């Protein structure tokens, strides 16, 4: 298999990188080695082997959702650095010039 300069330039464009002529040659050789490795993997007998997205078993460590009592409005407002009646008071963030 051969990878042409045009293909390498297209890949570099897709990646948003610029390559010198020397880097293009190096990149071409590296791509050939990667493709060769993938072709070697295609020779393996994988009948009965389920496809996987991870190399090891994953376990969900999240707890079950439970409804619990939350803060009352007064408790929440008691922690506010500045409040105005029943509301949090915050600095103005929009300049209306």
Secondary structure, 3 states (H helix, E strand, C coil): CCCCHHHHHHHHHHHCCCCCHHHHHHHHHHHHHHHHHHHHHCCCCCCCCCCCCCCCCCCCCCCCCCCCCCCCHHHHHHCCCCEECCEECCCCCCCCC
